[in-house]
Amino acid sequence: MSFRTLKYLSFVHSAIYTALLVIAIAGVLDDVKYVLGWAHGIGWIVMSLLCVDAVRRRVIPLWLGVMVAVVGGVGPFAGTIGFVYAERRPRAASRIPQRDMV
């Protein structure tokens, strides 16, 4: 699984969570709320497993895997924000000179 695919799956998961929040706050469409709740729960489990595998294969850094699997349990927006940050981070980090590891 590529970084790009994981990022887009995270965006989809956040969109499902947003729709669930809107439906739950509005207090309407109980059937839709039920389906979105299941989609959110299963989506979080799948995203967590995919990110654990991606960390093992060094596709994403460990901190991003933790953001999705642990912090994402509280709010899936954390994983999405983490993907956006990780995508932009190498550009800023490339300007900083790197020292050799001892």
N, C-alpha and C positions, 0 to 999 in steps of 0.2 A: 504494500500500500504506500503510495507516495504522500509527500507532505501536502501537496495541492489537494489531493482527494480527501485527506483527513481534515484539511481546513474547510473545504466545502461541506463535508458531513457535519462539522461543528456548526457551521452557519445554519444548516437545515435543522439541526437539533435545537438551536436557539430560537429559530422561527416557530417550531412546534411548541416550545415552552412559552413563547410570547403569546401565541394563540390560546394556549391553555390558560394562561393568566387572565387574558381578556375575557374569555368565556366564563371562567370561575368568578371573576369580579362582577361581571354582568348578571350572573345567576340565571342564565338561560341555557337552553340546549344541553340538557343533561347527557343525552346520548353522545353528542360530539365531545363533551367534556370527558366522558368515560374513555372514548377512543383516543383522544389526545393525551390523557393521563397514561394510558398503557404505552402509547408511542413514545412518550417522554421517558418513562421508566425503562423500557426495553432499549431505547436509543442510548440512554446513559450507560447501560451495561455494555452494549456493543461498542460504543465509543471508548469506554474504559479498556476493554479487552484489546481493541485495535491499537490504542495508544501504548499499552504495555508492550505489545508486540513490536510496535514502531520504535520504542525506546530500546528494546533488546537488539533490534536490527540497526540502530543508530540512524534512524530516519529523522527522529525528533529528539531534542535534548530531554534529559531527565526532568528538569523543572517544568517543562511543558506537559509531560506525561502526568506529573503530580497535579498540575493545574486542572487538567481534564478529569482525571480519575478521582481525586480527593476533593479539591475545591469545587469542581463541577457538580459534585453531589449536592452542594448547597445552592448553586446557581450556575446553569450551563453557560451563562454569558462569560464567566471567567475563562473557560477554555477557548472561546471564540476570540476574546481579547488577547489571550496568550498567543494564539496563532498569528494574529495581526502583528503583535509586538515582535514575535520571533521572525516573522518575514521581513520586517523592517530593521531589525537589530543588526544583521551582518553588515549592512551598509555603513552604519555608524561605527561599528567595531572594526571595520577594515581600515579606518583612518588612524586607529591607535596602534603604535608599533608593538609587536609581540616579542617577548623575550623567550629564549630557548628554555625548555624544561631541564632542570638539573636532575 
